[in-house]
Amino acid sequence: MNDKQINFTPLVSTKDPRESKQWNFGFIGNGQRICLENYEEALNDFDNSIKNNSMILSFCGWNNEKINFENNAIPPYRQDYYRVGWARSRMWSQYGEKHTGVCLVFDRKKLEEQFKSTFKTDKKFTGRVEYQYHLESFVIARKIECRNIIEHGVDKALEMQIDKYFHEYFFLKLMDYRDEHEYRLVVIVDDGDSIRLPIESSLKGVIVGIDFPSEEYGRIDALAQNCNSAVERYFLSWQEGRPQLWGLL
């Protein structure tokens, strides 16, 4: 928050091995012999380029699933706590430095507006992640049409491949991750260039974890207000397993 921006990270740096480990591409269609003889290196080039030049911002989104609150005796005023990202203990354990980190809360509409105005390229994508048990469409997405390489060259063929299969590459994960309700911003860059997104207009709240050092509350409060004076600041506590927000200072 110091410079009112947030960093993107390359796809290869995510914690999901389906995304960070090698993808084995193959050729399909007419001209496979020509591609194997002249463009075999493209199989690794596609993998390396997508992994290192696809920059990701990930967010824990709202849970839109139908939840039966009646059987769990959850009062209406607490039901939204089971839908918001900051109220999920496992997310704090896995991504919030074991409850010692910070959760940033954004206005999605303003975030998307800033994203579109900051990155003028057509090679950008937004959306919620889809979760499946068997990623069958991802298998198909790793097949490269030989015609595209022969007629247009490797670089253009890669662009065509991403345009066709961006959902499979960036917005598809195994069902094991479904409770994250992930939402992503994706930008394709050249040669792994680092990029950042201004957040001054979209940042709504800052929440520190239950084990965040209390002596650092003042610093976080100052950083949040420096970014946007209207940002709400809280610390999180858990009472009998239920999340509670309290004013930071």
SULQUIVEN-V188298 format. One record per backbone hydrogen bond with DSSP energy under -0.5 kcal/mol. NH is the residue of the N-H (numbers start at 1). CO is the residue of the C=O. E is the energy in kcal/mol with one decimal. If there is no record, write none. Layout:
nh:NH co:CO e:E
nh:NH co:CO e:E
//
This chain:
nh:4 co:1 e:-1.2
nh:6 co:197 e:-2.0
nh:8 co:195 e:-2.1
nh:9 co:56 e:-2.2
nh:11 co:54 e:-2.1
nh:12 co:51 e:-2.0
nh:13 co:10 e:-2.1
nh:14 co:11 e:-1.7
nh:17 co:15 e:-0.7
nh:19 co:16 e:-1.5
nh:20 co:16 e:-2.1
nh:21 co:17 e:-1.9
nh:25 co:23 e:-0.9
nh:26 co:142 e:-2.1
nh:28 co:144 e:-2.4
nh:32 co:29 e:-0.7
nh:35 co:31 e:-2.3
nh:36 co:32 e:-2.6
nh:37 co:33 e:-1.9
nh:38 co:34 e:-2.1
nh:39 co:35 e:-3.0
nh:42 co:39 e:-1.9
nh:43 co:40 e:-1.5
nh:45 co:41 e:-2.2
nh:46 co:42 e:-2.6
nh:47 co:43 e:-1.1
nh:48 co:44 e:-2.9
nh:49 co:45 e:-2.7
nh:50 co:46 e:-2.2
nh:51 co:47 e:-2.2
nh:52 co:48 e:-2.4
nh:53 co:49 e:-2.4
nh:54 co:50 e:-0.7
nh:55 co:53 e:-0.8
nh:55 co:187 e:-3.1
nh:56 co:9 e:-3.8
nh:57 co:185 e:-2.3
nh:59 co:183 e:-2.5
nh:61 co:59 e:-0.8
nh:61 co:181 e:-2.6
nh:63 co:83 e:-1.9
nh:64 co:62 e:-0.8
nh:69 co:67 e:-1.3
nh:72 co:69 e:-0.8
nh:73 co:70 e:-1.1
nh:74 co:69 e:-1.6
nh:75 co:73 e:-0.6
nh:78 co:75 e:-2.0
nh:79 co:75 e:-0.6
nh:79 co:76 e:-1.1
nh:81 co:78 e:-1.1
nh:82 co:79 e:-1.6
nh:83 co:80 e:-2.0
nh:84 co:80 e:-1.6
nh:87 co:84 e:-0.8
nh:88 co:85 e:-1.5
nh:89 co:87 e:-0.7
nh:92 co:88 e:-1.5
nh:93 co:89 e:-2.1
nh:94 co:90 e:-2.6
nh:95 co:91 e:-2.8
nh:96 co:91 e:-0.8
nh:96 co:92 e:-0.9
nh:98 co:92 e:-0.7
nh:98 co:93 e:-0.6
nh:99 co:92 e:-1.4
nh:100 co:96 e:-0.7
nh:100 co:97 e:-1.3
nh:101 co:96 e:-2.3
nh:103 co:207 e:-3.5
nh:105 co:205 e:-2.9
nh:107 co:202 e:-2.6
nh:108 co:106 e:-0.8
nh:111 co:107 e:-2.5
nh:112 co:108 e:-2.6
nh:113 co:109 e:-2.0
nh:114 co:110 e:-2.3
nh:115 co:111 e:-2.3
nh:116 co:112 e:-2.5
nh:117 co:113 e:-2.0
nh:118 co:114 e:-2.1
nh:119 co:115 e:-2.1
nh:120 co:118 e:-0.7
nh:124 co:122 e:-1.7
nh:125 co:186 e:-2.5
nh:127 co:184 e:-1.7
nh:129 co:182 e:-2.9
nh:130 co:171 e:-2.7
nh:132 co:173 e:-2.2
nh:136 co:134 e:-2.1
nh:138 co:135 e:-0.6
nh:139 co:135 e:-1.0
nh:139 co:136 e:-0.7
nh:140 co:136 e:-1.3
nh:141 co:137 e:-1.8
nh:142 co:138 e:-0.5
nh:142 co:139 e:-1.0
nh:143 co:140 e:-1.7
nh:144 co:26 e:-3.6
nh:144 co:142 e:-0.6
nh:145 co:143 e:-0.5
nh:146 co:28 e:-2.5
nh:146 co:144 e:-0.5
nh:148 co:145 e:-0.8
nh:149 co:145 e:-1.2
nh:150 co:146 e:-2.6
nh:151 co:147 e:-2.4
nh:152 co:148 e:-1.9
nh:153 co:149 e:-2.1
nh:157 co:153 e:-2.1
nh:158 co:154 e:-2.3
nh:159 co:155 e:-1.8
nh:160 co:156 e:-2.4
nh:161 co:157 e:-2.2
nh:162 co:158 e:-2.4
nh:163 co:159 e:-2.5
nh:164 co:160 e:-1.8
nh:165 co:161 e:-2.3
nh:166 co:162 e:-1.0
nh:169 co:165 e:-2.0
nh:170 co:166 e:-2.6
nh:171 co:166 e:-0.5
nh:171 co:167 e:-2.1
nh:173 co:130 e:-2.6
nh:175 co:132 e:-1.8
nh:177 co:174 e:-2.2
nh:178 co:175 e:-2.1
nh:180 co:177 e:-2.1
nh:181 co:178 e:-1.4
nh:183 co:59 e:-2.5
nh:184 co:127 e:-2.9
nh:185 co:57 e:-2.2
nh:186 co:125 e:-2.9
nh:187 co:55 e:-2.1
nh:188 co:123 e:-2.8
nh:189 co:53 e:-3.0
nh:189 co:187 e:-0.6
nh:191 co:189 e:-0.5
nh:193 co:190 e:-1.2
nh:197 co:6 e:-2.5
nh:199 co:4 e:-2.3
nh:200 co:4 e:-0.7
nh:203 co:199 e:-2.2
nh:204 co:105 e:-3.3
nh:205 co:105 e:-1.8
nh:206 co:232 e:-2.7
nh:207 co:103 e:-2.7
nh:208 co:234 e:-2.1
nh:209 co:101 e:-2.8
nh:211 co:99 e:-2.2
nh:212 co:209 e:-1.6
nh:216 co:213 e:-1.8
nh:217 co:214 e:-1.6
nh:220 co:216 e:-2.1
nh:221 co:217 e:-2.7
nh:222 co:218 e:-2.2
nh:223 co:219 e:-2.4
nh:224 co:220 e:-2.6
nh:225 co:221 e:-2.1
nh:226 co:222 e:-2.0
nh:227 co:223 e:-1.7
nh:228 co:224 e:-2.3
nh:231 co:228 e:-2.1
nh:232 co:204 e:-2.6
nh:234 co:206 e:-2.7
nh:235 co:246 e:-2.5
nh:236 co:208 e:-2.1
nh:237 co:244 e:-2.6
nh:239 co:242 e:-2.9
nh:240 co:238 e:-0.6
nh:242 co:239 e:-1.5
nh:244 co:237 e:-2.7
nh:246 co:235 e:-2.2
nh:248 co:233 e:-1.8
//
